[in-house]
Amino acid sequence: MHARAVAATTTALLGAAALLLPAPAALAGAERPTIIAHRGASAYAPENTLAAVDEAAELGISWVENDVQRTKDGELVVLHDDNLKRTTDVEEVFPDRAPWKVKDFTAAEIAHLDAGSWFGPGYAGERVPTLEQFMDRVELHHQKLLLEIKNPDLYPGIERQTLKVLGNEGWLDPDHLARRLIVQSFSADSIRTVHELKPAVKIGFLGTPPVADLSWYATFADQINPSYSSISTDYVASVHEFEGPHGGPLEVFTWTVNDADTARLVGGYGVDGIITNNPDVVRDAFPKG
């Protein structure tokens, strides 16, 4: 997720009070927010890999977030960027294929790339997983999935295809739909399409829409998921005043919080979840629930 997605219109919501750390008493009786491992436990293992899922499980983290892109031959793979350069050895393996866009490579070509060495020698040979492989690993650990549809404008029809994979993998049954799956995107059109295709799926919108627009988002989204730097207590409270399509108050999962002080700050705002590369650090910033 990128800060560029944060709406400039939220600047007016931020005041000096938003910068103050909440008093310990404000957190003492509060429930710990849901902790979501961003691209897996990506501070400890290469992002969006099976190793990052395993690391989150080792830390006792139930929720894992990932990013979905599509290959040239139509396979859904788990990768944050729309190109392969930053997190694989694609430049070495395919030196003449710049700019190394995911959509220009087949699933088989991507499967041969090293997606771990950039992070550390101990992860050499780690691969870019397919969505099915990633979900199988999440299921193995009995974890929950916050799935981001990335760059949907590059991949027409990716919403329907993602839902098909989710269905094939057994993730559209009542248990997963009620407790273990959320689909999110920076694109309102994309997540609205998911809602129209499968209304039972819980939906998150990535960004910080103006309060005046929240009633519209509440027609198809269950969550508003903003950057932590764009929110305040008042904004979170305003989001909570609206009811989503599944009957509960709109939730707020904020990103990307990687230290204890910031975790306690946004916890004091009343957020429902915190997306983090350091899920153990953020979890331990709160009293044990």
C-alpha positions, -999 to 999 in steps of 0.1 A, spaced: 0 0 0 13 34 -8 8 68 8 -1 83 -26 -35 68 -21 -43 89 10 -68 117 0 -55 152 4 -90 162 16 -82 146 50 -56 172 59 -82 194 76 -91 165 99 -57 165 115 -50 189 143 -25 193 170 -45 170 193 -41 142 168 -4 142 175 -7 136 212 -1 101 225 -32 88 244 -29 86 281 -23 50 294 -57 51 310 -73 55 275 -59 21 265 -62 3 298 -98 -7 293 -98 -8 255 -98 -40 235 -67 -47 216 -71 -39 179 -69 -67 154 -33 -72 143 -27 -79 106 6 -90 93 14 -68 63 24 -89 33 30 -116 60 54 -108 88 74 -88 63 99 -73 88 112 -109 93 108 -127 60 105 -116 24 71 -99 18 42 -118 2 60 -152 4 51 -184 20 79 -178 45 63 -145 56 30 -164 62 50 -190 83 67 -163 103 34 -146 111 21 -180 123 52 -185 144 45 -152 161 9 -162 168 -6 -137 144 -40 -148 130 -45 -122 102 -23 -120 71 -25 -94 43 -14 -99 7 -15 -83 -27 -27 -99 -59 -15 -93 -95 -21 -113 -127 4 -129 -151 6 -128 -189 -12 -162 -191 -39 -153 -165 -25 -167 -133 -31 -148 -101 2 -143 -81 10 -127 -48 32 -97 -53 29 -60 -43 45 -42 -72 33 -43 -108 68 -53 -118 92 -80 -106 124 -59 -102 124 -50 -66 117 -84 -50 130 -109 -74 162 -116 -95 143 -110 -128 169 -86 -141 195 -114 -140 173 -141 -153 156 -120 -180 180 -91 -187 163 -82 -220 127 -80 -207 126 -46 -191 106 -30 -175 98 -65 -161 61 -60 -156 42 -89 -140 16 -89 -168 44 -95 -194 56 -128 -178 40 -162 -177 33 -179 -144 60 -205 -152 86 -178 -158 78 -161 -126 79 -194 -107 116 -198 -115 125 -164 -100 142 -160 -67 120 -139 -45 140 -143 -13 177 -134 -18 170 -97 -19 158 -100 17 186 -121 30 207 -152 21 187 -174 44 157 -170 20 175 -177 -12 152 -197 -35 119 -184 -20 94 -181 -48 66 -158 -58 35 -178 -47 4 -182 -67 -28 -171 -50 -38 -207 -45 -4 -216 -29 -6 -186 -6 -42 -194 5 -32 -230 11 -5 -219 35 -28 -195 53 -53 -223 56 -26 -247 69 -20 -223 98 -58 -217 103 -51 -180 97 -73 -153 82 -68 -134 50 -70 -97 41 -67 -98 3 -58 -67 -17 -67 -66 -54 -38 -46 -67 -39 -24 -98 -72 -37 -111 -71 -12 -140 -42 -33 -154 -62 -66 -151 -97 -64 -164 -120 -89 -148 -96 -97 -119 -125 -93 -94 -145 -122 -109 -113 -142 -112 -103 -136 -76 -137 -147 -64 -134 -179 -86 -101 -188 -70 -115 -181 -35 -145 -203 -43 -123 -231 -57 -102 -230 -26 -132 -232 -3 -130 -197 11 -165 -186 2 -182 -209 27 -201 -194 56 -172 -198 81 -146 -180 59 -171 -153 49 -181 -146 85 -147 -146 102 -117 -152 80 -118 -132 48 -118 -95 37 -112 -82 2 -99 -47 -1 -85 -23 -28 -76 13 -34 -101 12 -62 -137 19 -52 -149 6 -85 -131 -27 -80 -144 -35 -45 -179 -24 -55 -177 -49 -83 -167 -76 -58 -196 -66 -36 -220 -68 -66 -207 -102 -76 -206 -117 -41 -225 -96 -16 -216 -119 13 -179 -110 11 -166 -85 36 -151 -54 18 -125 -28 27 -117 4 9 -81 16 11 -79 53 16 -93 82 36 -124 94 20 -140 127 32 -166 122 59 -192 136 36 -187 107 12 -188 79 38 -225 72 34 -218 62 -2 -189 39 7 -211 23 33 -234 10 6 -207 -16 -5 -178 -15 20 -176 -27 56 -143 -11 63 -125 22 56 -87 14 58 -66 46 58 -29 54 64 -23 60 100 -9 95 93 -42 106 77 -66 99 107 -77 113 140 -100 103 168 -128 124 152 -123 107 118 -124 72 133 -155 81 153 -172 95 121 -165 63 103 -180 42 131 -212 62 129 -221 45 95 -235 11 91 -220 -12 64 -238 -36 41 -236 -64 66 -253 -45 93 -224 -36 116 -206 -2 120 -180 6 95 -146 -5 108 -112 11 104 -80 -10 97 -51 15 95 -17 10 79 13 7 81 22 10 118 55 -5 128 64 8 163 48 6 197 43 44 202 24 48 169 4 17 176 -7 31 210 -15 64 193 -38 49 167 -52 25 193 -62 56 212 -81 68 182 -103 37 184 -92 19 153 -104 -17 149 -73 -31 133 -36 -22 127 -18 -35 96 20 -38 103 52 -53 92 61 -59 128 30 -77 142 47 -88 174 58 -53 182 24 -38 176 6 -66 195 28 -62 225 22 -25 226 -12 -32 241 -23 -48 273 -30 -85 269 -67 -90 261 
